[in-house]
Amino acid sequence: MTDTVSLVEITEKNLSDILKLKVAPAQESFVASNAVSIAQAHFNKAAWFRAIQAEEKFVGFAMLFDPSQPGFEGTEEEHADIWLWRFMIDERYQKNGYGVEALRLICAHTKTRPSFERLLASYVDAPGGPEEFYLNYGFEKTGKIEDGEVVISIDL
Ligand SMILES: CC(C)(COP(=O)(O)OP(=O)(O)OC[C@H]1O[C@@H](n2cnc3c(N)ncnc32)[C@H](O)[C@@H]1OP(=O)(O)O)[C@@H](O)C(=O)NCCC(=O)NCCS
């Protein structure tokens, strides 16, 4: 089932489908809406974003902060690391294994980018949050907290 998961470009044609994808109300503080993420992506050259498709349906959204993207001018600190900036599976499609499979594809993409040895991510430490999901996948805590979120990383 999960071998049909893919990361696809967002176009004028599929945009409205992606904007309809939502997490559960109790998860809304864990991730920005896709509308906000896509708007931010258009003003940040480090943004690399894709829809997550599974079995012909759009099920989620992922966005990297990838400072190796062409045209990104940032500070030395910003250039140091690649981050999983946004990641969500619509509430209707959660717990089907799509999140894990999409994360695998994101890690595989990240490995193709130059000069990064790890992928960083961060999460809100709250009941029902994604901590277990990330730690089960293989992310480890870095010991840092940034903007109130727990920073984790996985070696590439
Ligand atoms: C976190 C998220 C992306 C996981 O997606 P998903 O498609 O439901 O995950 P999967 O079905 O691939 O789950 C894989 C494993 O993680 C577990 N898991 C998934 N979400 C979990 C959660 N929130 N808490 C604990 N375990 C979770 C699943 O039970 C499964 O475990 P199993 O293999 O032992 O059965 C999804 O729950 C989501 O969008 N959450 C809201 C937004 C969010 O928190 N995003 C992260 C921002 S940092």
PDBQT file of the ligand as one rigid body, heavy atoms in Angstrom, charges set to zero:
ROOT
HETATM    1  C1  LIG A 201       3.071  13.370  12.511  1.00  0.00    +0.000 C 
HETATM    2  C2  LIG A 201       2.325  12.935  11.247  1.00  0.00    +0.000 C 
HETATM    3  C3  LIG A 201       2.941  13.624  10.032  1.00  0.00    +0.000 C 
HETATM    4  C4  LIG A 201       2.449  11.408  11.121  1.00  0.00    +0.000 C 
HETATM    5  O1  LIG A 201       1.819  11.012   9.915  1.00  0.00    +0.000 OA
HETATM    6  P1  LIG A 201       1.068   9.602   9.769  1.00  0.00    +0.000 P 
HETATM    7  O2  LIG A 201       0.851   9.371   8.335  1.00  0.00    +0.000 OA
HETATM    8  O3  LIG A 201      -0.106   9.576  10.674  1.00  0.00    +0.000 OA
HETATM    9  O4  LIG A 201       2.169   8.608  10.348  1.00  0.00    +0.000 OA
HETATM   10  P2  LIG A 201       2.312   7.048  10.002  1.00  0.00    +0.000 P 
HETATM   11  O5  LIG A 201       0.962   6.468   9.752  1.00  0.00    +0.000 OA
HETATM   12  O6  LIG A 201       3.333   6.883   8.955  1.00  0.00    +0.000 OA
HETATM   13  O7  LIG A 201       2.813   6.540  11.409  1.00  0.00    +0.000 OA
HETATM   14  C5  LIG A 201       3.978   5.829  11.593  1.00  0.00    +0.000 C 
HETATM   15  C6  LIG A 201       4.091   5.428  13.033  1.00  0.00    +0.000 C 
HETATM   16  O8  LIG A 201       4.095   6.571  13.892  1.00  0.00    +0.000 OA
HETATM   17  C7  LIG A 201       2.999   6.516  14.796  1.00  0.00    +0.000 C 
HETATM   18  N1  LIG A 201       2.466   7.871  14.931  1.00  0.00    +0.000 N 
HETATM   19  C8  LIG A 201       2.001   8.652  13.950  1.00  0.00    +0.000 A 
HETATM   20  N2  LIG A 201       1.628   9.843  14.433  1.00  0.00    +0.000 NA
HETATM   21  C9  LIG A 201       1.844   9.780  15.762  1.00  0.00    +0.000 A 
HETATM   22  C10 LIG A 201       1.653  10.717  16.819  1.00  0.00    +0.000 A 
HETATM   23  N3  LIG A 201       1.177  11.946  16.611  1.00  0.00    +0.000 N 
HETATM   24  N4  LIG A 201       2.004  10.331  18.058  1.00  0.00    +0.000 NA
HETATM   25  C11 LIG A 201       2.496   9.081  18.283  1.00  0.00    +0.000 A 
HETATM   26  N5  LIG A 201       2.700   8.163  17.311  1.00  0.00    +0.000 NA
HETATM   27  C12 LIG A 201       2.387   8.522  16.073  1.00  0.00    +0.000 A 
HETATM   28  C13 LIG A 201       1.991   5.597  14.155  1.00  0.00    +0.000 C 
HETATM   29  O9  LIG A 201       1.140   5.014  15.094  1.00  0.00    +0.000 OA
HETATM   30  C14 LIG A 201       2.902   4.584  13.492  1.00  0.00    +0.000 C 
HETATM   31  O10 LIG A 201       3.388   3.675  14.446  1.00  0.00    +0.000 OA
HETATM   32  P3  LIG A 201       3.385   2.096  14.132  1.00  0.00    +0.000 P 
HETATM   33  O11 LIG A 201       4.207   1.924  12.887  1.00  0.00    +0.000 OA
HETATM   34  O12 LIG A 201       3.986   1.540  15.368  1.00  0.00    +0.000 OA
HETATM   35  O13 LIG A 201       1.942   1.794  13.933  1.00  0.00    +0.000 OA
HETATM   36  C15 LIG A 201       0.816  13.282  11.342  1.00  0.00    +0.000 C 
HETATM   37  O14 LIG A 201       0.286  12.695  12.513  1.00  0.00    +0.000 OA
HETATM   38  C16 LIG A 201       0.521  14.763  11.357  1.00  0.00    +0.000 C 
HETATM   39  O15 LIG A 201       0.384  15.395  10.312  1.00  0.00    +0.000 OA
HETATM   40  N6  LIG A 201       0.395  15.354  12.566  1.00  0.00    +0.000 N 
HETATM   41  C17 LIG A 201      -0.019  16.742  12.711  1.00  0.00    +0.000 C 
HETATM   42  C18 LIG A 201       1.017  17.722  12.217  1.00  0.00    +0.000 C 
HETATM   43  C19 LIG A 201       2.355  17.548  12.878  1.00  0.00    +0.000 C 
HETATM   44  O16 LIG A 201       2.477  17.350  14.076  1.00  0.00    +0.000 OA
HETATM   45  N7  LIG A 201       3.394  17.642  12.041  1.00  0.00    +0.000 N 
HETATM   46  C20 LIG A 201       4.735  17.635  12.465  1.00  0.00    +0.000 C 
HETATM   47  C21 LIG A 201       5.170  19.054  12.592  1.00  0.00    +0.000 C 
HETATM   48  S1  LIG A 201       6.738  19.142  13.356  1.00  0.00    +0.000 SA
ENDROOT
TORSDOF 0
